[in-house]
Amino acid sequence: MENYDVLVLGAGAAGLICAGEAVARGRRVLVIDHAARPGEKIRISGGGRCNFTNRELTRQNAPERFVSENPRFALSALSRFTPADFIARIERAGIAWHEKHRGQLFCDGRAGQVVEMLLDPIRQGGEMRLGCSVEAVERGATGFTLRTDQGALTCDRLVIATGGKSIPKMGATGFGYRIAEQFGLRVTETRPGLVPLTFAEQDLARTAPLAGLALPVRIAHGRTRFDEDLLFTHRGLSGPAVLQISNYWHEGEAISLDLAPGRDIGAELAALRQQAGRGALHNALARLMPEKLAALMVEQAGLGGRLADQSNRVLDGLGGLIAHWVLRPVGSEGYRTAEVTLGGVATEGLDAKTMEARAVPGLFFIGEVVDVTGWLGGYNFQWAWASGWAAGQVV
């Protein structure tokens, strides 16, 4: 039976950085993953360019940009391993990068460069076993025993970095949650996050002509709002705006769209009466927004006729609909397309500084398997780096 100081289950973002840190401390480390290649989610992220962090993340704004039962839990790790720390590693590795917008950083080249950077220390001083499935985990007097399809292994410290349920075609499972429950840790409700939302048939019938249309909007759910791009699809809504709001939305709840943020469409239409008053209202509105969307908004408002025939009050009402279009999605596209999993191992059972289970010495949970989920735009990778780094300092 082979014995290791540290076994890391999961060769994703959090697991790889944790293993590299442990190797650097002289620990005997083995990384196990049932996948055939490490870092697959890193490779496909950001359209193959890997949105590896967000430089706008600070200690002050972190609690509002992460969803969790306790959003402040993530502060310890995020404050000690910051976006600047990861950027420094990227630059030392000679990986060129650029900022798109709102602090989102991407590789200039392929995302595989980030995976190679993370693998380097493991290749130099650690071990990796891919295509290896863990069948059982047992706790002994001095550590843990893992039964795998490639034999039994023992370790002093066990790190669970198995991720969530999102993108099952890449092998995602709820294995990490089962391990947590086996050892008495509570797991919060899990659901797809950063995911497109879907409409009922009657709503799809109205929006179907808009499929493929994208435009900047302000999307809101309660007090949460984002200014991002929206994409109409043949199933419902997608695009960065919808992915962001999906982290806060629950089935049966409404969302609100401002289709012309920062503008007064009613006043703009009133001003158009002098030059376009004889034309149809929907044609006038099409001067101010996409034609198909303009037609739908006029229909939704129950209006018709010429622009010249509309009073200021009517135009203000149409502008109000465009600024506050309330929709009620019936569901999401699920884990198949979700970028992350909301919920996970409850933070109450973990040490925020080390990520160790308080009641199970030697057992650690890092990355997406924990009940910490960030905004779109590099926040979830930064949580993976920070939580993995934190555990790597002590395992």
Secondary structure, DSSP 8 states (H G I E B T S, - for coil): -EEEEEEEE--SHHHHHHHHHHHHTT--EEEEESSSSTTHHHHHHHHHT-EEEETT--TTTHHHHEESSSGGGGHHHHHHS-HHHHHHHHHHTT--EEE-STTEEEESS-THHHHHHHHHHHHHH-EEEES--EEEEEE-SSSEEEEETTEEEEEEEEEE----SS-GGGT--SHHHHHHHHTT--B---EEES--EE--HHHHHHHGGGTT-EEEEEEEETTEEEEEEEEE-SSEEESHHHHHHHTT--TT--EEEESSTT--HHHHHHHHHHHHTTSBHHHHHTTTS-HHHHHHHHHHTT--SBGGG--HHHHHHHHHHHHSEEE---EE--TTT-SEEE--B-GGGB-TTT-BBTTSTTEEE-GGGBS-EE-TTTHHHHHHHHHHHHHHTT-
